[in-house]
């Protein structure tokens, strides 16, 4: 049974193709359109999946879309009705696209399939719930034959978080959920917005900014207290309520009520072009710490409720690798698996996997090898040479893989930066070795060079160190091995540098330039 999974119309649209429960291909539309977080219908990604498998659209048995549009529309209508007369502008803005497109996704999918087939075509189209798609994307790509699961994101139809038990024999059983407007993902995105980063695209920047806070300062403690006292009421079981006096995403055109936040925290919302100041890092740290507190309580509750030994995570919040690591170290689960494409792109894969196991009644016993994320497009030698000639690039062709690796190592040793483009692209947001920028970790200036001169991004943004598994213990404290760049680990205490007593009073730029370890790669410039 061949199933095509689709996610679209929010952000990170994608397509995935599976056969008899086995994942064949998956790709995000942005990899073809070159539009970051492209939300449009993933026509190019669908074509890629079919062409790589040697299939036509008529060969597909089922199409599965990653959420239920009518339930989502119900949420929008009921929310605006509950908040009326507030939200009139956002209602007027939202309705045309819903009435023109989003309510008719089934017909739109049917139309696009017929465009591919060039004639009438009748393929069953299924709509699993959003958080079921997330849960399936994690469980059916995990090494576990049975586990608890937890999904956390902005919002699906009504659910913003869900938990339950996933079993290879019985499928996925939902035990509980948190519903809109209370959302951990939207809570975190609200701080992303207030700090001047892009919602649904800049949350990882806020996570990277948080470590530059004056962690033990009165201001960070004050911000943390304000967040827990005014914005979010956290229960012992990890459930929570958000104070809608401060939030505007329910029916507004902004994430937060800006004037209320400015009065609460004592500074103006940062605009994207504004310089980053210490107060921004301090608030980012406070928000990150509250997120981690909620997640720890949540997974402790899930473990108590399910009595399971293992946990799967998915949803956009599960891309927060710092929080994932805190959860790993402060929980009772033996192991945690996070879906590498934990966000909405992974929903396409989960939608296909969910229906495959519901319709096919298949037994899942856990993957024996780590889930292969290299599911996207690859380039042929001739196509690469065509592009190089088109742009008059000088190049050397290496017929043997070993020669290529040796040449690459020499370039890196000579302080050159290498764009590594080999094999199939990764599915998900992380560069995991097939589409990666490689550079010398022994050069303390390299982070500056990469951020400022190549990637043109903020200087505080970190890079991932890559080490051989057998050498891991030489550099890092015991922790979770991170094959998908979804966990962080602490540098060994023996090679850290002791910072000055007044370090936490330094500016962000001064702290960034201070050597933090005997390892040059950690000694940021």
N, C-alpha and C positions, 0 to 999 in steps of 0.2 A: 504494500500500500504506500503510494507516494503522496506526501502532504506538503503543500506550500504554505508556510507561515508568513504573515505580513503584519508589520506595525507601521502606522503612518498618522499624520495630521496633528501631532503634538510637538515632538522633537525627536531627533535620531531615528528617522524611519529606516526600515530594514526589511530584508526578505531572507527566508531560510528554507531549505529543501531537505526533507528527510525521507527515508525509505525503510519501511518495516522497523521504525524506531531508531534507525541509525542516521546520525547527522551527516549529510553529504556536503552541503555548501551553505554559507551564510555571509551576508555582506550588508553594510550600511549604505544608504543611498548617497551619503556625502562623499564616499570614496569615488563615485563616478561624476557627480555634479560639481564637486569641489566647493560646495556650500557647507560650511561647518554646521553640524547639528541639523541638517536638512530635514524638514518635516514633511516634504511633499510625498505623493504616492511613489513607492520605490520601483518604478518601472524598469530602470536600468539594473537595479539589483535583482529583480525577478528574471530579466533576460539573461543576466550572468548565470544565475543558478540553473536555469533550464539548459542553456547552451553548454555549460560545463558538464552537465549530466547527460548530454546528448538526447534531450527530451524536447518535445513540443508541448504546448499548453494542454492539448487534448490528452496527453499521457498522465496528467496529474489527476489523482483520484479525489482529493479533498483540498479545499483552500480554507485556511483558518486565520481569522483576524483577531488581534490580541486583546480586544475588549468589546464591551457591549454598548454601542452608540446610543441606543434608546434609554438605557439605564443612566448613562452619563447626561443625556438631555433632560431626563427626569430630575436629576440632581440640580442642574442649572436652573430649571423652572422653579422647583420647590425652594431653592435657596433664594432666588430673587423675590419670590412671593413672600417668604418669611421676613426678608429685610426691607420690603417695600415701605415707603416710596424711595428708599435709598437704592442706588445701583441702577437707576434708569438709563444712564449713559452707557454703562457696560452691557446692559441688556440689549439696548438698541444696536450696539456695536457687534454683539455676539450673534444675534438672531439671523442676520442675512446669510452668514456662512453656514450656520446650522441648517436653515431651511433650504438652502441651495445645494449644499454638499454633504455635510456630516450625517444628516439623517438618512441619506440615501447611499451609504457606503456599500451596501450589498449590491445595489444596482451599478454603482461606480466600478466595483471590483468585477462584476459581470461584464461591463462594457470594456474594461481594460483587458480582460482575458480574451474577449472576442477580437480586440484589436491585435493581440498577439497571434491568435489563431486565424484571423482574417475571415472568419465566418461565425455563424451561431454556435454557441457552446454551452453545455449545461453541466456544471460541476458543482457538487454540494459545497456550500459556504457555511462555516461554523463560526460562532462568536463566543469563545470561552471568556469568563470574567478576567479583568485586568490582573488581579492579584493571583488568580489561578495560573495565568500565563507566566507570571514571575516565579511562582513556586515550582512549576513544572520545569522551567528553564534551569533552575538550580538543582532540583532533586535528580532529574533524569540525565544530568551530566556529572553527577557526583560519584564518589567511590562507595557510597552507602546503599545498602539494600533496604534500610529502614532508618528514619531519623525524624527529628522535629524540624519544622521550617519556620522561618520568620521573614516576611516581606515588609519593607518600609520604603515609601516614596512620597511624592507630593500628594497625588490623588489618582485613583483609577475611576471607577464609576462613583461609588460612595466610599469605598474603603480607602484608608490611607496607610493602614498597617493590617496585616493578618498573620495568624499563626495557626499551626496545626500539626498533624502527623502525616508523614509521607511513607508509604509502604509499597514495596515492589509488587506485592500480591494484590493489595486492596486499593492502591492508588492514593490520592491526596484527599485528606479529610480536614476541612476547616473547623477549628475549635473556637475561634474568636477573632474579633477585628476591632479596630478603631476607625471611626467614620468621620468624614468631612463635616464641619470645617476644622476639626482638630487633626493636625497633620504635622508630623515631625519633619518631613521633607520641606513643607512650606514654611515652617518655623525657621529652619536653617536658611532657606532661600530668602527669607525676609531680611536676615542680617546681611546676606550677600548683596541684596539690593541696597540696603542702607549704607553699606560700606563702598558702594560705587562699582561693584562688579556685576556682570551680566547674570541674570536669573536663568537657570537651566543651562549654564555653561561656565559660570565663574565660581561655583561653590568650591571647587578644588583650590582656587586661588586663596579663598578665605581660610581654608584648612592649612595652606602653606604659610599664610601670614601669621596665624595664631602663635607659633613658637617664638616669635619676636616680641611677645608681650613682656611686660614687667610682671612675671607670673605671681610673685608673692607681694605685689604692691597693694596698697589700700584701694587704688582705683580698680584693679581687676577684681578684688574681693567685693567692692561696691557694685560693680557692674553685674557680677554673678548674683549677688543678693537681689538687685533690681529685677533681673530677668526672672528669677524664681518667685519673687514676690508679686510682680506686676504682670508679667507676660504669660507665664506658664505655671499651672498648678499640677505638680507631679505627685502621683499616688505611689504607694509602696509597690504595687504590682507593675509599675511602669506605664500604666495608663495615665492620661493627662488631659487637661482642658486648657485651651488657649483663650486669652482675654480678648474678645473681639473689639474692645474699645481701642486697641492699639493696632489691629490688623485690618487691611483693606482688601485682601485678595478674594474675600468671599463674593463680593458684588462690585468691587471697585476696579479702577484701571491701574492701580498701583498695588504693590505688595503690602505696604504699611501706611498708616496715617502719619505722614512725615512730621508734622508739627508736634504730635503727641510724643513721637520718639525723640525728637530734638529736645523737647522739654525734659523728658525722662532721663536721657543720658548726658545732657548738657553740652552737646555740640551738634553742628549742622550735618545733614546728610552729605557724604562725600560724593562729588561728581566724578565720573570716570577719568577725566583728565587731571584731576587734582592730585597733588603729591600725597603720598602715604605718610601719616604721622603716627606717633606712638599711641595716641588714643585709639586709632583704628585697629592696631594690633592688639591692644588690650581688650577691646570689645570683641574682636574675633576669638580671642582665647576664652573669654567668658562664655560665648555662645557655644564654642566647641566643647568646653567642659560640661556644660549643661546637657548638650546632646549626648555625650558619653554617659552621663549619669542616668539619663532616661533609658538608654540602650542596655546598660548593665542591669537595671531593674527589670527591663522587659525580658531579657534572655534568662534571668534567674527565675522569673515567673513562668516562662515557657518550659523551662526544665522541670520545675515543680509540677506543672500541670500535665506534661506529657510523659515524664519519667524516662525519656529517651537519652541515649548516650551520645548521639551525634546531632549536629545542627547544620542546616543549609540556610544561607542568606541570599536574598535578591532584592531588587528595587534600587532606585537611584541612591538612597542613603547608604547602601552597602558598598558604594564606591569610595566611601570615606575610609581610606586605609588606616588612618590614625585611630579612628574609633573602632575599626575591626580588630586592631591589635590590642586595644584596651579590653575589648570583650573577650578576646582569646585568653588573655592572662587573668581575667577576673570572672571566670565562669566555671561551672561544673561539668561541662561537656568535654568528652575526650578529644573531639576534633571539630573544627568548623570548616565548611566549604562555602566559598563565595563564588557565585556565577561570574565569570570574567566579563561578560557583557551584562552587568547587573541592571542597567538602566532600560529605557524603553526599547532600544535596539534588540536587547535580549528577549523582549516580549514576543518578537516574531518567532524566535526559536521555541520559546515556551508554548506559544499558541499551537504550533505544529506538534510538539511533543505531548502536550496535554490531550489533544484529540487522538493522536496515535495510540495512546495507552487506554483511552476511554473506548474508542471504536474497535481497536485491535485486540483488547483484552490481553495485552502482553505482560509477561513476567519480567520485572527489572531486578537485577541482583547486584547492581553497583558496577561502575566501570573498573576494570582491572588495571587500566593505565590512566594517567592524568588526561583529562578532557583536552582534546586537540583544538586549539583556538585558531589554527591556521586554515581558515575555511574560505577565505576571500580570493580575489583574482590574482593571477600571476602573469608576468610578462614573458614572452618568448625572446630568445636571443635576437632574432631578426627585428622584432618590434622595438627593442631597446636600441639597436643599431640605427634603425630608421629615425628615431627621435634625436639621437646624438648627431647624426648627419644633418638633420633638419636645422639644428641650432648651431652647427659648425663647431661642435665640441671635440677637443682632442681626447682620445681614449685608447686604452690598451685592452685587448681581448685576451683573457686567460682561459685556455681550453681545459685546464685541470683545476679542480676545486682547491687542491692543496696550494697551488701557485697563487691563486687568488687570496687565500687566507694569509699566506706569508707576506704578500705585498701589502695587504691591509694592515697587518701587524706592524710592518715597517713604517707605514704612513702614521699610524697612531703613535708609535715610539718617537717619531720625528715631530710630534706636537701638531699634526694635521688633524682636521676634523673629517670624519668619514660618514657619508650617507650610505647606509647599508640597505640594499634593496635586493632581497633574495626570496624565491619561493612565493607561497601564497600569503596574502596580507592577513593580519590578525582580525578577528571578529571582536569588537569591543573597543573601548577608548584607549587602551594601553598599547604602547609600542613594545613588543615582546621579542625582538630579535630578528624579525623579517622586514620590518619597516622602521629602522632605528637610526638614530644619530649616535655614532661611537666616537669617543675621545679619550685622551690619556688622563686617567684618574690620579696620576702622580704629579700633575701640574696644578698648583693651587690657584692659578689664574683661569683655569679652564671653565669654571662655572660662569665667570664674568664674560668670557669670550662667547660661550654658547648662548647665554641669555641676551647679551647686548648686541652682538655682531651677527649672529646667525638666526636665532629664533625671534629676536626683537621683542623680548618680553621683560616683565619685571625682574629686577635683580635678585629679589628674595626667593624666586621660584627654585625649588630643588631639582636635582637629577637623581636617578636611581643608580646605585652602584651594582655592578654585576660581578659575582665571584663564583669560582668553581665550588660545587657543593662540598667537596672534601676539605676546602679551605675556609668554610663558613665560620668555624669556631675560632679561627685566628683573629677575626675582626669583630665579631658580633656576640652579644650575650645570647644565651639560649632563648629560642623563640620559634615562631612559626615560619617555616620555609615558604617563600612567596613566589611561586612559579608565575603568577599572573599579576604581580605588582599590586596586590590588594591587602598586604600587611606591611607594617614597618617593624624594624628591630633596632634595639639599642646598640650603639658602638660599645665595645668592651671598655670597662672602666680603666683598665691598665694603659690604654692608648688615648684616653681623653685628656684634654688639658683643663687645668683648674682655671676658672675665669676669675677676674678680679672681684672684690667684694661689691664694688659699685657697678658691676656689669649690667644689672637690670635697669640702671638709670641711663644707660647709653642710648643713643638714637638707633633706629632700625639700621641705617647704613653703617654705623660704627660696629654694631653687633654682627652684621653680615660679614664684615671684613676681618673680624677677630678669628685667629686660628683656634679651632675647637678640638683638634685632635692632632696626634702625630702623623695621622694619615693625611696626605695632601688632598685627597678627594673630599675629606670632611672639613678640611681647612678651607672654608669658602673665602673667596676674594671679594 
